[in-house]
């Protein structure tokens, strides 16, 4: 990010509710488990909260787990095994 650009806020409030900025794709997504992996955090007073990860689910797989390929079925049918041989 260039020094003359204004830094985007980490959270914004829209008609969808609270949204968080993904640090990789630089887009805002609603703060729920559909778009974010949630991290379990324990506060000093003992209460347990869940907070979203710093990268959205789409970016998380691409950046932190590049070896995970979505849509690839590791269990093959007998027909697929015969064709591959």
Order of alpha helices (4+ residues) and beta strands (2+ residues): beta-beta-beta-beta-beta-alpha-alpha
